[in-house]
Amino acid sequence: MGQQFDLLKVRLNEISDVNHAASLLNWDQETYMPNGAAQSRSEQLGTLSKISHEMFTSPTTAKLLKLAAAEETTMKNAKKAAIVNIAKRDYDEAKKLPSEFVAEMARVNSQATHAWIDARRQSKFELFAPWLKKNFDLARRAADYLGYTEHIYDALLDQYEPGMKTSEVTTIFTDLRDQIVPLVHAIVANKDRITDDCLHGQFDKQVQEDLAKKVAAQLGYDFNRGRMDYTAHPFCIHFAIDDVRITTRIDETMFNTMFFSVMHEVGHALYEQGISHDYDRTPTGTGCSLGLHESQSRMWENLVCRSRESWVYFYPQLCEALPVFKDTPLETFYKAINKVEPSLIRVEADEVTYNLHIMVRFEMEMAMLDGSLKMNDVPEAWNAKYKDYLGVVPENDAVGCLQDIHWSNGLIGYFPTYALGNLISVQLFDRIKKDIPDLTDQFKYGEFSALLAWLRKHIHQHGRRYLPPDLIKRASGKNLSAKPYVAYLKAKFGAIYQL
């Protein structure tokens, strides 16, 4: 019993190894690779992507999947059954994409990423525009290969949030906008009640790094199975359940830039480090979806690390590391890190305005896909939407349409999952507080293990075993809704701004 499954798992392990070798090259490209290596790196990534795709879609894999699926009907091991089912689902999707096309995407994405880094450094969108066009052309071709019934965006969104439709995202965003915009206006009318002056100054890079690493470890991030490096755009990446890495960027004039980006990526890393080892080196051995993944990063970044209770514990450590904060009362600091202000940079946006940044990107992606927005007009369109949605206008492309790495990586259809993650994080957190009534009080004493244990049990360990809506329902007891998230924003920021 299980012989066919064992043969399939060997095959899946080999394919996973090739994929993770490519991921390691991607990580190197964004951290340490010399500029002159861009062309050769794109070829290397193209070759590995082609090899992986051909192995996965080969007759050998198809035969093993069929035999293991037949064997799976008599299995009593739910984890093995999950591996077979997820692999079959991925196979059916991968089979729709020609290997040469997959290799072409990898090569172009690699070159586009290098062009984006250069364009962002010089704040010149025109250096990136040709590559942006190539990536959106590839996205249209991918959508055609994958197929869709309602909207071309559905095929791309489904790669990151399985089963979610563009129409559902549009409805959710419309509801959120109707609730959030009046809240933003009310807060802006009372903006003088909060100051974040204490966050501005000169903060040594090494001191910030040491503090961020210390807090990350206290939250549960295992540095024996991970590491932290610097990059232009922070991210988390995994090569195995026991090799999950995070990156960050530094600003020595603003305290919260690095600190909260690290806590965000730690949330992602805790998810990957908590997946069952039974799923390692298989398609099931990663997060359920990007929405679920983002729920973890936003939970640890915002619901934990921006909470008053957590800073009762962390603040003495901050004051010891950076004595300048000794002159700032804890309550002043707490309000400062939760200041709401329409701003330009998504990754530094406050909780209230964050989703408006996502809506801009979602609408622009759809416009670029359907051709109603030409690539050369992207900066102007971006600036107009920021003025309309947030009342601010970028002073240059680097802080405008070039701020995110996603489009250079070909991650089109990804952005809505950030907003979905915000919703999921609060819905899960509400359930956790019911199961652990003194949860937030534990934070005051540096106790985060109960929260992590709950997440390990109900979310992390399952990897991709369940579809996103099923896992959300299993964990929280309810279908996804925006109501808990909106209620959370109104309660927290209503209190901070005395609305």
SVG drawing of the C-alpha trace seen along z (x, -y; Angstrom):
<svg xmlns="http://www.w3.org/2000/svg" viewBox="-20 -70 49 72">
<polyline fill="none" stroke="black" stroke-width="0.4" points="0.0,0.0 1.4,-3.4 3.9,-2.3 2.5,-4.5 2.3,-7.4 5.9,-6.9 7.0,-7.0 4.9,-10.1 6.5,-11.8 10.0,-11.1 9.0,-12.8 7.4,-15.8 10.5,-16.2 12.8,-16.4 10.6,-19.0 10.4,-21.0 14.2,-20.9 14.5,-22.4 11.9,-25.1 13.7,-26.0 17.0,-26.2 15.4,-28.8 14.0,-30.6 17.5,-30.7 18.7,-32.4 15.8,-34.9 16.8,-35.6 20.4,-36.2 19.3,-38.5 17.5,-40.7 20.1,-40.7 23.7,-40.1 23.9,-39.5 26.2,-42.0 24.5,-44.1 26.5,-42.7 25.0,-39.2 21.5,-40.2 21.5,-38.6 23.1,-35.3 20.8,-35.1 17.7,-35.5 18.9,-32.6 19.6,-30.4 16.1,-31.1 14.5,-30.4 16.3,-27.1 15.4,-25.9 11.7,-27.0 11.6,-25.0 13.1,-21.9 10.7,-22.1 7.7,-22.6 8.6,-19.8 9.2,-17.4 5.9,-18.3 3.8,-18.1 5.6,-15.0 3.8,-11.6 5.8,-10.1 4.3,-12.6 0.8,-12.1 1.1,-8.3 2.3,-8.6 -0.6,-11.0 -3.2,-8.7 -1.8,-5.6 -1.4,-7.5 -4.9,-8.9 -6.4,-5.4 -4.4,-4.3 -5.5,-7.3 -9.1,-6.2 -8.1,-3.4 -5.8,-5.5 -6.6,-6.5 -3.8,-9.1 -5.3,-12.5 -1.9,-14.2 -0.9,-11.8 -4.3,-12.3 -3.8,-16.1 -0.5,-15.9 -2.0,-13.9 -5.0,-16.1 -3.0,-19.4 -0.4,-18.0 -3.2,-16.9 -4.8,-20.3 -1.5,-22.0 -0.7,-19.6 -4.0,-20.3 -3.2,-24.1 0.5,-23.7 -0.5,-21.5 -2.3,-24.4 1.0,-26.4 3.6,-25.4 7.1,-24.8 8.7,-27.4 6.2,-30.0 7.1,-29.3 10.8,-29.6 10.1,-32.9 8.2,-34.3 11.0,-33.5 13.6,-35.1 11.6,-38.2 10.6,-38.6 14.3,-38.3 15.3,-41.0 12.4,-43.2 13.3,-43.0 16.8,-44.2 15.4,-47.0 13.0,-47.9 15.8,-48.2 17.7,-50.5 14.6,-52.6 13.6,-52.9 17.1,-54.0 17.1,-56.7 13.4,-57.4 12.9,-57.1 9.8,-55.1 10.7,-55.2 13.5,-52.7 11.0,-50.2 8.1,-50.9 9.2,-48.4 9.5,-45.6 6.2,-46.4 4.6,-46.1 6.3,-42.7 5.1,-41.4 1.5,-42.5 1.6,-40.9 2.8,-37.7 0.0,-38.0 -2.6,-38.2 -1.1,-35.2 -1.1,-33.3 -4.7,-34.1 -5.7,-32.9 -3.8,-29.6 -5.3,-29.2 -8.9,-30.1 -11.6,-32.2 -15.3,-32.7 -16.1,-36.1 -13.0,-38.4 -9.4,-38.0 -8.3,-39.1 -9.9,-35.9 -7.3,-33.7 -4.5,-35.7 -6.1,-36.2 -6.8,-32.5 -3.1,-31.7 -2.8,-33.6 -6.2,-33.3 -7.8,-30.0 -11.5,-30.3 -11.8,-34.1 -13.4,-36.1 -12.7,-39.6 -16.4,-40.4 -16.1,-39.4 -13.0,-41.6 -14.8,-44.5 -17.8,-44.1 -15.5,-43.9 -13.5,-46.9 -16.6,-48.9 -18.0,-48.1 -14.6,-48.9 -14.3,-52.2 -17.7,-53.3 -16.8,-52.5 -13.1,-53.6 -13.2,-56.9 -15.6,-58.6 -13.3,-57.3 -10.2,-58.7 -12.0,-62.1 -13.0,-62.1 -9.5,-61.3 -7.9,-63.9 -10.2,-66.5 -8.7,-65.6 -5.1,-64.9 -3.6,-67.4 -4.5,-65.1 -1.6,-62.8 2.0,-63.5 4.7,-61.1 7.6,-63.4 9.2,-60.9 9.7,-58.5 11.8,-60.9 15.5,-61.4 18.8,-59.5 18.6,-55.8 21.7,-53.7 21.3,-50.9 23.0,-48.2 21.0,-49.1 17.7,-48.9 18.7,-45.6 19.7,-44.1 16.4,-45.2 14.3,-43.9 16.0,-40.5 15.6,-40.3 11.8,-41.0 11.5,-38.7 13.0,-35.9 10.7,-36.7 7.7,-36.4 8.8,-32.9 10.9,-33.3 13.6,-30.6 16.9,-32.1 18.4,-28.6 16.0,-28.0 16.1,-31.5 18.1,-34.7 17.6,-38.4 19.2,-40.4 18.7,-43.8 17.0,-44.4 15.2,-47.2 11.7,-45.7 11.2,-43.6 10.0,-40.0 9.9,-36.6 11.0,-33.5 11.3,-29.8 13.5,-27.1 12.3,-24.5 10.3,-24.4 13.7,-24.6 15.0,-27.4 12.7,-30.4 14.4,-33.8 13.2,-37.4 14.6,-40.7 14.1,-44.3 15.3,-47.8 16.6,-50.5 15.8,-54.1 18.1,-55.7 15.9,-58.8 12.6,-57.0 12.2,-54.4 9.2,-52.4 10.2,-51.8 12.5,-48.9 10.9,-47.6 7.4,-47.0 8.6,-45.7 10.6,-43.1 7.5,-42.2 5.4,-41.9 7.9,-39.5 8.2,-37.6 4.5,-36.9 5.0,-35.3 8.0,-33.4 6.2,-32.0 3.6,-30.6 6.2,-28.8 8.2,-27.5 5.0,-26.1 3.9,-23.9 3.9,-20.2 7.2,-18.6 5.1,-15.8 4.4,-18.4 8.0,-19.5 9.3,-19.4 5.8,-18.9 3.2,-21.4 1.3,-21.2 4.3,-22.5 3.5,-26.3 0.8,-28.7 -2.8,-28.0 -3.1,-31.3 -1.6,-34.7 -4.6,-36.1 -4.1,-33.7 -0.4,-34.4 -1.0,-38.1 -3.4,-37.6 -0.5,-36.2 1.9,-39.1 -0.7,-41.7 -1.7,-40.0 1.8,-40.0 2.6,-43.5 -0.6,-45.3 -2.7,-43.3 0.2,-42.3 3.1,-44.7 1.1,-47.9 -1.0,-47.0 -0.7,-48.9 -0.3,-45.7 2.8,-44.5 4.6,-47.7 4.1,-47.5 6.6,-44.6 8.7,-45.9 9.1,-49.6 11.7,-49.1 13.8,-47.1 13.4,-50.0 14.4,-52.6 17.5,-50.6 18.5,-50.2 17.6,-53.8 17.7,-55.9 16.2,-58.9 12.8,-57.2 13.2,-57.5 11.8,-61.0 8.7,-59.8 5.8,-58.4 4.6,-55.0 1.1,-56.3 2.6,-59.0 4.7,-56.3 1.7,-54.0 -0.3,-56.7 2.6,-57.7 3.0,-54.2 -0.7,-54.2 -0.9,-57.6 -3.2,-57.8 -2.1,-60.0 -2.7,-59.6 0.7,-58.9 2.6,-57.7 4.2,-54.4 2.1,-51.3 4.4,-49.3 4.6,-52.2 0.8,-53.0 -1.3,-53.0 -4.0,-50.4 -6.9,-52.7 -5.5,-54.0 -3.7,-50.8 -6.5,-49.2 -6.9,-52.4 -3.3,-51.8 -4.4,-48.3 -7.5,-49.6 -5.3,-51.9 -3.1,-48.9 -6.1,-46.6 -7.9,-49.2 -4.7,-50.0 -3.9,-46.3 -7.3,-45.7 -6.9,-48.8 -3.5,-47.7 -4.8,-44.2 -7.8,-45.4 -5.6,-48.0 -7.5,-51.0 -4.4,-52.2 -1.2,-52.5 2.1,-51.8 3.5,-55.3 0.5,-56.8 1.0,-54.7 2.8,-57.5 0.1,-60.1 -2.7,-57.6 -1.0,-56.5 -0.6,-60.1 -4.2,-61.0 -5.6,-58.0 -3.4,-58.9 -4.7,-62.4 -8.3,-61.1 -8.1,-58.3 -5.6,-59.7 -5.2,-63.4 -1.5,-63.1 0.6,-63.3 4.0,-61.5 6.9,-63.9 8.7,-61.3 8.3,-57.9 10.4,-56.1 7.8,-57.0 5.0,-56.6 4.4,-53.8 7.9,-52.3 7.7,-51.7 6.6,-48.0 8.5,-45.1 5.5,-43.0 4.9,-44.1 8.6,-43.5 8.3,-40.0 5.2,-39.3 3.0,-39.1 -0.1,-40.5 -3.3,-39.6 -1.4,-39.5 -2.3,-42.9 -5.9,-42.2 -4.7,-39.5 -3.1,-42.1 -6.5,-43.6 -8.1,-40.2 -5.3,-39.4 -6.4,-42.4 -9.9,-41.1 -8.9,-37.6 -6.4,-38.7 -9.1,-40.4 -11.7,-37.6 -9.2,-35.1 -8.0,-37.3 -11.5,-37.7 -11.9,-33.9 -8.6,-33.5 -9.6,-36.0 -12.7,-33.9 -10.6,-30.8 -7.9,-32.6 -9.8,-35.3 -6.6,-36.7 -4.6,-36.7 -3.8,-40.4 -3.0,-40.6 -0.4,-37.9 1.4,-40.3 2.1,-42.6 4.5,-39.9 6.1,-39.0 4.0,-35.8 3.2,-35.2 3.5,-31.4 -0.3,-30.9 -1.1,-32.9 1.5,-31.1 0.3,-27.7 -3.2,-28.5 -2.1,-29.5 0.1,-26.5 -2.8,-24.2 -5.5,-25.9 -3.7,-27.5 0.1,-26.9 0.4,-23.1 -2.1,-22.5 -0.1,-24.2 -2.2,-24.0 -4.3,-21.1 -7.6,-23.1 -9.0,-25.7 -8.9,-29.2 -12.6,-29.6 -12.7,-26.2 -9.7,-27.0 -11.1,-30.4 -14.4,-28.7 -12.8,-25.9 -10.5,-28.3 -12.9,-31.2 -16.2,-29.4 -17.5,-31.9 -17.3,-32.8 -15.0,-35.7 -16.6,-39.0 -15.4,-42.6 -17.5,-43.5 -15.0,-42.4 -12.3,-44.4 -14.3,-47.6 -15.5,-47.2 -11.9,-46.8 -10.8,-50.0 -13.6,-52.1 -13.1,-50.9 -9.3,-51.2 -8.9,-54.5 -12.1,-56.0 -10.5,-55.7 -7.0,-56.9 -8.5,-60.0 -11.4,-60.5 -14.0,-60.4"/>
</svg>
